[in-house]
Amino acid sequence: MVTKKQIIDGARNESRTLLTEVESKDLLRQAGINVTDTRLATSKEEAVSVSRKLGFPIVLKVASPDIVHKSDAGGVKLGLKTSKQVGKAYDDILNAVSQKYPRAAVHGVSVQKMARPGVEVIIGMSRDAQFGPVLMFGLGGIMVELLKDISLRIVPLTGWDAHEMVREIKGYPLLEGYRGQEPVDVPALEELLVKVSAFIEHTPEIKELDLNPVLARSDGAVAVDARVVLEESD
């Protein structure tokens, strides 16, 4: 397993601050944070092979430290059900990205099994000049910027901080089981917030963090996408 230091040093050696999704999830997994099993494929054949091992349906995303918004670049393909679809999606992603971002460094594509649905929430972190790292929780997915339904706390978090954060958002009834929907495992979200807080506290190299979406379900919570931005090195 690649260590946290190796991942961060590798990015530093390449003079970049944005980690790929695969690198970001490797860091988070080592901190005990639940993320989807995501693997890097550097060829169409490898993408197909990994897909067969993980099981269909599959999600492919471009793996590039130069592309923040993968969907806008045509770099995301969802619900791929066959090896043929995976192979075509791999080519389509690389073609789309090369047209929109011809100078972007592309490591390949990330391959992951499509996760079961859940309530989409976001956990994020940014560093405030006065207060230091500040953790955010709210409703996630593509609606996060529109709704802006969030709560904030300064790191480190206690269990009670996490308890309050989850309940402060206006969308909390969605987590309780709105209109007959199954309630999510709220304690799992609270535990996730505490783990992310501890990870941030002990990894001062991180400038920004986004887990979006985190799928909250009755049987727990899992981050299906992750973005980590490092502080610029001296």
C-alpha positions as CSV (number, residue, x, y, z in Angstrom):
1,M,0.0,0.0,0.0
2,V,1.2,3.5,-0.9
3,T,1.7,5.5,2.3
4,K,0.3,9.0,3.0
5,K,3.8,10.4,2.9
6,Q,4.5,8.8,-0.5
7,I,1.2,10.1,-2.0
8,I,1.9,13.7,-0.8
9,D,5.6,13.6,-1.7
10,G,4.7,12.2,-5.2
11,A,2.5,15.2,-5.8
12,R,5.1,17.6,-4.5
13,N,7.7,16.1,-6.8
14,E,5.5,16.8,-9.7
15,S,4.9,20.4,-8.5
16,R,1.1,19.9,-8.2
17,T,-1.4,20.6,-5.5
18,L,-4.5,18.8,-6.7
19,L,-4.5,15.0,-6.0
20,T,-6.4,12.7,-8.3
21,E,-9.6,10.9,-7.1
22,V,-7.6,7.7,-6.7
23,E,-4.9,9.4,-4.6
24,S,-7.4,11.2,-2.5
25,K,-9.3,8.1,-1.7
26,D,-6.1,6.2,-0.9
27,L,-5.3,8.9,1.7
28,L,-8.9,8.8,3.2
29,R,-9.0,5.0,3.3
30,Q,-5.8,4.9,5.4
31,A,-7.5,7.3,7.8
32,G,-10.4,4.8,8.2
33,I,-12.8,6.9,6.1
34,N,-15.3,4.8,4.1
35,V,-14.8,5.4,0.4
36,T,-15.7,3.4,-2.7
37,D,-13.1,1.0,-4.0
38,T,-11.6,3.0,-6.9
39,R,-8.7,1.9,-9.1
40,L,-6.6,3.6,-11.7
41,A,-6.6,2.2,-15.3
42,T,-4.1,3.5,-17.7
43,S,-5.4,1.7,-20.8
44,K,-8.7,0.6,-22.3
45,E,-7.8,-3.0,-21.7
46,E,-7.0,-2.4,-18.1
47,A,-10.2,-0.5,-17.6
48,V,-12.2,-3.5,-18.9
49,S,-10.2,-6.0,-16.8
50,V,-10.7,-3.9,-13.6
51,S,-14.4,-3.6,-14.3
52,R,-14.8,-7.3,-14.6
53,K,-13.1,-7.8,-11.2
54,L,-15.2,-5.1,-9.5
55,G,-18.5,-6.1,-11.1
56,F,-21.0,-4.2,-13.2
57,P,-22.4,-1.6,-13.4
58,I,-19.3,0.6,-13.5
59,V,-18.4,4.3,-13.3
60,L,-15.4,5.7,-15.2
61,K,-13.9,9.2,-14.5
62,V,-10.9,10.9,-15.9
63,A,-7.9,10.9,-13.6
64,S,-6.2,14.2,-14.0
65,P,-4.6,16.6,-11.5
66,D,-5.4,19.4,-13.9
67,I,-9.2,18.9,-14.1
68,V,-11.4,19.8,-11.2
69,H,-14.8,19.5,-12.7
70,K,-14.7,16.2,-14.4
71,S,-18.3,16.1,-15.6
72,D,-18.0,19.5,-17.3
73,A,-15.1,18.1,-19.3
74,G,-17.0,15.0,-20.5
75,G,-14.8,13.0,-18.1
76,V,-17.5,10.9,-16.4
77,K,-19.5,7.9,-17.6
78,L,-22.1,6.2,-15.4
79,G,-23.9,3.0,-15.3
80,L,-21.7,1.0,-17.7
81,K,-23.1,-2.5,-17.8
82,T,-20.8,-4.4,-20.2
83,S,-17.1,-4.7,-21.1
84,K,-17.9,-3.2,-24.5
85,Q,-19.5,-0.1,-22.9
86,V,-16.5,0.3,-20.6
87,G,-14.1,0.2,-23.6
88,K,-16.1,2.7,-25.6
89,A,-16.5,5.0,-22.5
90,Y,-12.7,5.0,-21.9
91,D,-12.1,6.2,-25.5
92,D,-14.9,8.7,-25.3
93,I,-13.6,10.2,-22.0
94,L,-10.0,10.6,-23.3
95,N,-11.3,12.1,-26.6
96,A,-13.6,14.6,-24.9
97,V,-10.9,15.7,-22.4
98,S,-8.2,16.1,-25.0
99,Q,-10.5,18.4,-27.0
100,K,-11.5,20.6,-24.0
101,Y,-8.3,20.4,-22.0
102,P,-5.5,19.6,-24.5
103,R,-2.8,20.5,-22.1
104,A,-4.1,18.6,-19.1
105,A,-2.0,15.8,-17.7
106,V,-4.1,12.7,-17.8
107,H,-3.1,9.7,-15.7
108,G,-5.8,7.4,-17.1
109,V,-9.3,6.8,-15.7
110,S,-10.6,5.8,-12.3
111,V,-12.8,2.7,-12.3
112,Q,-15.3,2.0,-9.6
113,K,-18.5,0.0,-9.2
114,M,-21.6,2.1,-9.2
115,A,-22.8,2.6,-5.7
116,R,-26.3,2.0,-4.4
117,P,-28.4,5.2,-4.2
118,G,-28.7,7.2,-1.0
119,V,-29.2,10.7,0.3
120,E,-26.4,12.8,-1.1
121,V,-24.5,14.9,1.4
122,I,-21.2,16.8,1.3
123,I,-18.3,17.0,3.8
124,G,-15.8,19.7,3.0
125,M,-12.9,21.5,4.6
126,S,-11.1,24.8,3.9
127,R,-8.5,26.6,5.9
128,D,-9.5,30.0,7.3
129,A,-6.7,32.6,7.8
130,Q,-7.9,33.3,11.3
131,F,-9.5,30.1,12.6
132,G,-7.5,27.4,10.7
133,P,-9.3,24.3,9.2
134,V,-13.1,24.7,9.1
135,L,-15.3,21.6,8.4
136,M,-18.5,21.8,6.5
137,F,-21.5,19.5,6.3
138,G,-24.6,19.8,4.1
139,L,-26.8,18.4,1.4
140,G,-24.6,17.4,-1.5
141,G,-24.5,16.3,-5.1
142,I,-25.0,18.8,-7.9
143,M,-27.4,20.9,-5.8
144,V,-24.9,21.9,-3.2
145,E,-24.0,25.3,-4.7
146,L,-27.7,26.1,-5.3
147,L,-29.1,25.1,-1.9
148,K,-26.2,26.2,0.2
149,D,-27.7,24.3,3.1
150,I,-24.6,23.8,5.3
151,S,-23.3,23.8,8.8
152,L,-19.8,24.7,9.9
153,R,-17.4,23.9,12.8
154,I,-13.7,24.6,13.5
155,V,-11.5,21.5,13.6
156,P,-11.0,19.4,15.8
157,L,-14.6,18.2,16.2
158,T,-16.0,16.4,19.2
159,G,-18.8,13.8,18.9
160,W,-21.3,16.5,20.1
161,D,-20.1,18.9,17.4
162,A,-20.8,16.3,14.8
163,H,-24.2,15.5,16.3
164,E,-25.2,19.2,16.1
165,M,-23.8,19.8,12.6
166,V,-25.9,17.0,11.1
167,R,-29.1,18.4,12.7
168,E,-28.5,22.1,11.9
169,I,-29.1,21.8,8.2
170,K,-32.6,22.6,6.9
171,G,-32.5,19.3,5.0
172,Y,-32.2,17.2,8.1
173,P,-35.8,15.8,7.6
174,L,-34.4,14.0,4.5
175,L,-32.0,12.1,6.7
176,E,-34.8,11.1,9.1
177,G,-36.9,9.5,6.3
178,Y,-38.9,12.2,4.5
179,R,-42.3,11.2,3.1
180,G,-41.9,7.5,3.8
181,Q,-38.3,7.2,2.6
182,E,-36.0,5.0,4.7
183,P,-34.1,6.9,7.3
184,V,-30.3,7.0,7.0
185,D,-27.8,5.9,9.6
186,V,-27.2,9.3,11.2
187,P,-24.7,8.0,13.7
188,A,-22.5,6.8,10.8
189,L,-22.5,10.4,9.4
190,E,-21.5,11.7,12.8
191,E,-18.7,9.2,13.0
192,L,-17.6,10.1,9.5
193,L,-17.4,13.8,10.4
194,V,-15.2,13.0,13.5
195,K,-12.9,10.8,11.4
196,V,-12.5,13.5,8.7
197,S,-11.8,16.1,11.4
198,A,-9.0,13.9,12.9
199,F,-7.6,13.3,9.4
200,I,-7.4,17.0,8.7
201,E,-6.0,17.7,12.2
202,H,-3.1,15.3,11.6
203,T,-2.5,16.2,7.9
204,P,-1.6,19.8,7.9
205,E,-0.4,19.5,4.3
206,I,-4.1,19.6,3.1
207,K,-5.5,23.0,2.1
208,E,-8.9,21.9,0.9
209,L,-11.0,18.7,1.0
210,D,-14.3,17.8,-0.6
211,L,-16.2,14.5,-0.2
212,N,-19.2,15.0,-2.6
213,P,-21.3,13.1,-2.8
214,V,-21.3,11.0,0.3
215,L,-24.2,8.6,0.0
216,A,-26.0,8.3,3.3
217,R,-28.0,5.1,3.6
218,S,-29.7,3.0,6.3
219,D,-26.6,0.8,6.5
220,G,-24.0,3.5,6.7
221,A,-22.3,6.2,4.6
222,V,-19.7,6.0,1.8
223,A,-17.9,8.8,-0.1
224,V,-18.1,8.1,-3.9
225,D,-16.0,11.0,-5.0
226,A,-13.2,12.9,-3.3
227,R,-11.0,15.9,-4.0
228,V,-7.9,16.8,-2.0
229,V,-5.9,20.0,-2.5
230,L,-2.5,20.4,-0.9
231,E,-0.9,23.5,0.5
232,E,1.6,25.0,-1.9
233,S,5.2,23.9,-1.0
234,D,7.8,26.4,-0.1
